[in-house]
Amino acid sequence: MRIVPKLAFLAGLLLAAGACAAADWQAVERVEPYTVEGGTGLEIYRSIGERGPKLGVARVIAHTGFKLTWTRKYERKGNACVITVNRPKLIITYTLPRLKTKLAEPVKSRWDTFLSGVTAHEKVHGDFIVDMVREIEAMSVGMTVENDPDCRKIRPQLQARLGELSQAQRARSRDFDTVEMSEGGNVHTLILRLVGSD
């Protein structure tokens, strides 16, 4: 999604993050703050535009990223190959603004509302990745390819399916951002409230 006061912002495209509901593992969530400053909502927003993380050529208000690795076990069963274990290890990282300046009211309340809303937005992106990882786990454990005793054919088939699930998650995130950033959308409204009373 793009926010354009003077700079193009992309508020939290989640090209990456996730967790699983399996009882034996949990996603690790981290916050990586970046510092902004300003005494008014507009000054703060301009600082975000100057210091926010880069996503492509644009600066973003916030970003959700993830690192996902798998402990996977392939087993030969007769002439087939079966995935018997596919356990994820997931680290979700939320990059969010942290205000250096001490604010007076009413700007402080407006900033607190803005930050809370942006954080909640990014958490939704995290939830989308959780869903994706659950889907990967569900479709992969027990996946079987016949006539593959050396477990070679199963790997490209698995990767193709993972690509489909990843693309679906990205599309879901883009659709969510489009709604949130459209006129009257949640993030659009948060920005207007932050800067609009200066």
N, C-alpha and C positions, 0 to 999 in steps of 0.2 A: 504494500500500500504506500502511496506517496502523499506526503504532507508538504504543502508549498506555501510558506510565508515569504521567504526569500531564497531558501535553500530547499532542495528536494530531499525529503526525509522518507525513510521506509521504516515504518514502526513495526518491527518484529516479524519479518518473514522467517518463518521457522523452516529452515532447510535441513534442519536436523535437530532431534531430541526424543526421549521416550522412556517408558518403563513397562513393567509387566506385573500382572497380578498374581503370578505364581507364588506359592507359599515359601519357596526356598530362595527367592532373590527379590531385590528391590532396587529401584533406580536411586542413584545418588544425585541430589540437586545441589548446585552451587550458584552463588551470585558473584559476578565480577562487575563491580561498580566502576563507572568513569565519572570524573569530577566535572561539575558545572557550577556556574556562579551567576549572580545577578540579584538586584534588589527589587525588580518588578517581574511580572510574568513574562513580558516581552523580552526583557534582558535574559531571563533564564532560557527561554525558548531559542533565542539567538545563540546562546552558549551551547545548547544541545546541538544546534546546527553546525557549530564549529568543531565540537569535540566528540560528538556521538560516533559509535563504531561505523566503519565503512562496510557497506554491502554493495559490491560492484562499484559503481561510480558515485553512488549516493551515500550520504550520511543517514544514519537511522536513529530514531529515538531510543529504541531498545531492540534486543535481538535474543532469540532463543536458539542455541546450538546444542549439538549432542555428539557424543562419541559412543558408538555401539559396537561391541565385539561379541563373539559367540564361542562357547565351548560346544563343539559339535562332534558327535560320534557316528561314524558310518559303519554298518555291520553287513557282512555277507550272510544272506539266508538262502541257502540253495544256490540258485543261479541269479538271484536278485540282490540288489543293494538297498538297505533300509537305513534311514536316519533314526537312530534310537534315542539320541540325546541332542538337544539344541537349546542350551541355556544361555540367556543373554547377560551381558554386563553392560550397564547403561549409565552414562554420566550426562546429565542435562545441565547446561550452563546458561543462566540468564544474565545478559549484559544490560544493566540498568543505570540511569543517571543517579548520581549522589550529589546533593547540593552542599557546596562549601560555605555559602553565605548564610548568616543568621537572618531570618526574616521577621518582620513585624506583621501583625494582622492588618488587613484581611489577606495579604499575599500568602502568608504561611498556610492558612487553611486551603487556599486555592492550590498551592503547590502539593500539599499533603493529599488532596483529592486527586490531583493529576497523577502523582506517583503511584498511588494505590490503584487507580484505574489502569494505568499502563502495565503495572505488575500483574494484575488480574488478566489482562489481555494476553500477556506472554504465557501465563499459566495455562490458558486454553490451548495455545500452541503445544505446550508440553503434553497436555492430555491427548491431543491428536497423535503425537508420537507414541504415547503409551498404547493407544489403540492399535497403531501400526505394529508395534512389537508383539503385542498379544496375537495379532493375526498371523504374523510370521511364525511365532511359536506354534500356534494351532495347526497351521498348514504344513509345517515342516516335520514335526515329530511324527514318525510313522510313515513319512513319504517313502514310497517304494518304486524302484525302477527295475523292471524285469530284464533279464539278459544283460546284467551289468555286474558280473562277479568281482571285477576289480574296482567298482565304485567310481567309474570315470564318467559315465553318461549322466549320473544323477546330479553332478555338480553344476553343469551349465543349465540343466532344467531348473534346479533350485534358484540359481542366480537370475534366470529370466522371471521367475515368479516374484522374487524379491524386488526386482526392478519395477514390476507392475504395482506392487503394494507401496513402494516408495513414491512412485509418480502419483498414485491416488492420494497419498497423504499430503503431498505438495499441493495438489489441486485443491484439496479441502482447506488447507491453510490459506491459499490465495483467495479462495471464495470468501472465507471468513474475514480476511483483511479488507477485501472490497466492500463488504457490508459495514465493517467497523469504521472505515475511512470515508465512506460516502457522506454526503451532506446529511446531517442529523444522526449519523452513526456515532457509536460510543466514543471512539478515540477522537474523531473530529470534534465532537462536543467537548471533550476534555481539553483539547487544545484551545478552542475558542474561549472556554471559561478561564483558562490559565492566563491568556494574553488579553482578553477582551475588556477588562476593567481598568487597564492602565491608561 
